[in-house]
Each structure stands twice: as structure tokens, then as C-alpha cells.
Amino acid sequence: MDPYIGKLLDNRYEILELIGSGGMARVYKARCHRLNRLVAIKILRDELASDAEFRRRFHDESQAVAMLSHPNIVAVYDVSRSSEFEYIVMELIDGITLKQYMQKKGNKLNWREALHFITQITKALGHAHSRGIIHRDIKPHNIMVLRDGSVKVADFGIARVSSGGHSTLTQEALGSVHYISPEQARGSHIDARSDLYSAGVVLYEMITGRLPFEGDNAVSVAIQHINSIPLSPRELDSTIPEALEAITMRAMAPNPDDRYPSADFMLADLEEFRKNPNINFDYSPAEPLPMEPDGDRTQVMPAASSLSRRERDRERDRYREDDYDYDERPATSPWPIVAAIAVILAFVAGIFFFLYQILMNPATQTPEQITVPTLTGKLYEAVQDDEKLLNGFTVTISGDPRVNDAEEGTILEQTPAAGEKVDETGAISVVVSAGPQVIIMPPVENRGWRDVMLELKDMGLMVPAPQYEPSDEVEKDNVIRASYPEGFTLSPGDEVLLTVSSGKDEQEFRMPLVEGLTLENALSTIKTYNLEPGNIDEKVYSDDVEEGRIITQYPEFNAMVTEGTKVNLQVSMGPDPSTLPPEEPDEVHLTIPVPLPATGEIVTVRATLDGVEVYNQDYDTAMEAAAEIPLTGTGTKHLVVYINDSIAKQETIVFTHESSSSGQTPET
């Protein structure tokens, strides 16, 4: 079990899970409870944390890097030192390394995509170099590719600390040694140009799909960086633009003085190339000088990187000619050679005389036929003034240029056809290429994303569903950025990712409980938390919640909400009356007096209400003069009183509380 998982650092950062591990440190995903956000925390390995000097330098370097602020550099939020360990808190990146991205793409990228990435990397280096910070370990493994196509350079300052001591190049260093500059491999002093060399290697790998130098171990690769010149990118893939090859090879020049003097200079060439891929920087890599013959004097040549190709070829030819001493040739007699030449000339003159006699004979002459030169596949600008190639013909363009994968200006068709025999020279009509169809990325920032999506699709680009992120500056549902900048050259079918604003980045908190409160108290609670009342339904029956109190709330209790969230409520009306049993009326108790006959005999008194017997009692008429008949009932009833089976009284009785409380006979 990892000892850091679940640990709370500085009573603030809760370690959640391990997301990466390297030779120097482990990287964990963590939550910052103070700002309620996810971060990445890099913790030094125990064996390095035990070195006090290493920890001190790690801390100082990390604090310096924390001052960097650039969209293409992974942000460092915090640097902490404790008695137990050192760690830095960084931006948590939702993406993959450039190395992983290249592997997913088959190791080789389209040159336009490579240009997009290297431009961002160079901008990041320029920002860091301007603040005196050198990365020292630029490689695809330290460059993160985000979902929107942007990149962020990671581990600034970490490589500087790790390279403080002189260590032997081992197999463990092989991952980085493919990208180190010659001066790093020698252990010499390095500066910002060393980072540009490494960036050049990354660009080389992106456009060719392979590394410039390979070897069985780190030492052999490092030696190649010092002593060898790699194959030029166009030797591996002729479709790579010459200008991009020139930028790559200048960045990778073995001599730091032959490289770009700063990231800003390299960025300027990248921008010029982006605007015009056919630009000619007239730069080629330095080449090893030819071997000198023994005993000859040494010739001094200008630095190859400072010469154009034409100048360098001229210098090399002069060098070879100067190395040959014509005075050292052995002396010979010239007369035999003169005699031989005279014989040959006489023989040739005889042949020409014979042919002239035949050709000038009218019987043997035929109309002269001229072969049409081959122009297809050549650039129009190159052939229109090439008198030797045209041999008397002229060239005219027919119709509009045609969109084609060939370079702009390339001749696609010609009339007459190449190799055709014609009687006389004339005009050759050609169709030229307009170059590949290109789409210039329009401005999209701070525009409604649906309008942008429709515009890009109409231009022939692919636009998947956008991703959202909060923004304090860009209005909700407007585009924050696209995966390609304005003015970038794209091809039909290229995919453009849009990042859209989800509104201001408001802090979330848990929804309070208002269920069970009266509506008045619930609204007061909602106002206290800066929430807004939403839909309030006060016509909901409930058998469980008292009338006037909240039955349900949405968002639910403990759900994460932000200020201004609307809260919907349901208010109880109590139980549904239609589901209650009918109410039984209260019974009323009455007393009905009935006179008895004065016979002195025993008589039976009975009483019925609506035909139901409710009273039966014997009376001694000698002792009692009347019978008091108690009655209980509700509503209106028909009373019949019998004395010895003879009806003594009958009437309608209305049972009311008034008659009961007054003690009077009910109204009949």
C-alpha cells in the first residue's frame, strides 16, 4: 500500500491516487481542500530526499519555476518543504504526453501538426529563457498534449537540479540522451541554445517518425550527438517542406553558434514558414570536411552553416582544385599527341564533307521535325525562361490553375504532348497546379460556438462536440480557443477542437436542507445562501408532511451548487380529502315524556324509531303518571310509542344539539 495515499499534506492537500512515477519523484493526483480543486503533487523519492543539499537546490529551483506563467507551461502552484519530504503542487493536466500521442499516430505526424506543436514548445522555451530558466531535458515525454490540441511543457527546473552532479551515462539515461545537445553530452557549459537543440530533435522525430541517432546504449548515442551529422529529414521523406527541414537542422546544429541565438529567432522562422511554406531559408547542415592528402597544405573553409548551398559547393570545388599540384605532373614530349590530333581532324572533315553532299541534294531533303520538350512535372516559373529546354518553344498557361496535391505552379498537362514531333516551334499550352486546397483558420475567439461550428463545417473542416471550461472573461457558450490559431493553414477534413466557455468559475458548495421547513423559512434559507427561488408548487397533497411545509426540494440536499442556482420546491396541502373516510355525525340524546292511563294496572310501554324498537319497559299506573322515554339518534326519525300494543303517540323527531342541551322535547 502506498504510504502517501489518503494522507493530508499541510492540512490542505489530500492524496488520492498515484498517477505517475519516474527516476526522481512520484506524481499523485490530489485535492486542494482550501480551493476545492484537483491538483498534481510531485514528491521526491526517499533516496533523494535524504540528501540535504539536493533538497535545498530542488526547493530553490522549484520556487524559481513557480514564477513562470505561460499557457504552454505546466503551472506550479506551491512548493513545500517539511522535515519529512519535499513536494511541489502543480496544475493537473487532462491529457497525454507528446510521446504517447506520437505512438498513437504511428510515430510520425503531419508536418502541419508538427509545426503547430513545435511553435507552442518554442513559445514556452522563450518565456522560460527570458527569466533565466533553462529546461535541460526537453523531450516528448515532458510535453503534455491536451484535448484541445494545445501543449504544455512540464518539469521545468527539475532537470536542472537533477543535472547538477556529474553522472555517468547509463541505460537509465537512454530516454533523455536521444535529445541532449552535444555540449550536454560532453559535460560542457550549456545555455538556452541547448534547449533549442533538444526542441530541434523533437521536431525531427515528429516529421520523420524516427530519432536522428540510435544506439545500443546511452554512451553510443551521446557520442553520435557529438561527432555525427544525421540524415536530413527530406532524405527520409521528400514530402517534408525544405524550409521546415532548414529550421530543424539549424536548431540541431552541432555548434551552438550555428543554431538560433534564441527561441524568439526560431519562432520568427516558424511564423514565416507558417505564412509561406515555400519560403527558402537557404540553410543546410554542416558537413564533415573532405580528408586532406598527405603532405598537402590545410585549406581553411568558412563555417558551413553560414554559407548558402551554392556558396558551399563553390568553396568545396575550389578546395579540391587547389589541392592538386599541376606542376608535379611528369614531363612528356608533345609531338606524338599533335600528330594524332591532326589525323583525327582530317578523318572528321572527310565525314562532314560526305554528309553535306548528301543532305544538300534536294532529292534527299525532308521537312525538319522538332520534338516537343517535356514540361509536365516541372515548375512553370522554372521552365518559362529555360531557353535550352524550350529550344525555341514558348509557354502559355491555359485556364485557371487546378487544385492538386502537387506544389503550386507545377505543370500538370501540356499541349502538344511531350515527345510529339512538330514541323516548327510554337506555343506550348500548359495547365498548372494551384497547389493543395488549403483552408485558412478564421478568427473564432469570443464568438458563439454554434456559429463557429457551422462556419468551419462549411469550409470543409471536421468539428466534433466542443469541450467546456469555466472562464471569467469569455461569455458563456462563446469560444475560448480552437486547437489551431487564427491564420493557420489547414486541409479539408482536418479536425478542429473548440473549447467553449461554461461561464464564470464559481465556487461550488453543498445544497442546504429545506425539506420539512415552512415555505417562509425555506425561502429565507435559500436567500441566505445566495440561491434563487425556482418553481414553487403549493398544490401537492401529502399524508406525511404537515400542510404548509416543504415536501421536496431540487437540487437535493447535499448536491453541489453555485450561487444563483434556482431551487424548486413542493409545498404540502395536507392529506387528500378524497381519500378520507366519511365523517360520522355526533349522536344526540333526548328524553320523551308519555302520559300513562290512570287504571292502577301494570302496562307495557314500547317505542320505535323508523320501525326499529328502541324502548320496552313495564310501568305500574298506580305509582307513575308518565313514562320518560330516553332516545338517542341523529338527523330526523319517525317515533311511535305503544302502551299495551295500542299506539299512544307518534311523531317526527329532529335530533339537534339545541334540543338536547335545553332538555326540551324535540320539535315534532
Secondary structure by P-SEA (a helix, b strand, c coil): ccccccccccccbbbcccccccccbbbbbbbcccccbbbbbbbccccccccaaaaaaaaaaaaaaaacccccccccccccccccbbbbbbcccccccaaaaaaaacccccaaaaaaaaaaaaaaaaaaaaaccccccccccccccccccbbbbcccaaaaaaaccccccccccccccccccccccccccccaaaaaaaaaaaaaaaaccccccccccaaaaaaaaccccccccccccccccaaaaaaaaaaaccccccccccaaaaaaaaaaaaaccccccccccccccccccccbbbbbbcccccccaaaaaaaaaaaaaaaccccccbbbbaaaaaaaaaaaaaaaaaaaaaaaaaaacccccccbbbbbccccccccccccccccccccbbbbbccccccccccccccccccccccccccccccccbbbbcccccccccccccccaaaaaaaaaaacccccbbbbbbbccccccccccccccccccccccbbbbbbbbcccbbbbbbbbbcccccaaaaaaaaaaacccccccccccccccccccccccccccccccccccbbbbbbbbcccccccccccccbbbbbbbbbbbccccbbbbbbbbcccccccccccccccccccbbbbbbccbbbbbbbccccccbbbbbbbcaaaaaacccccc
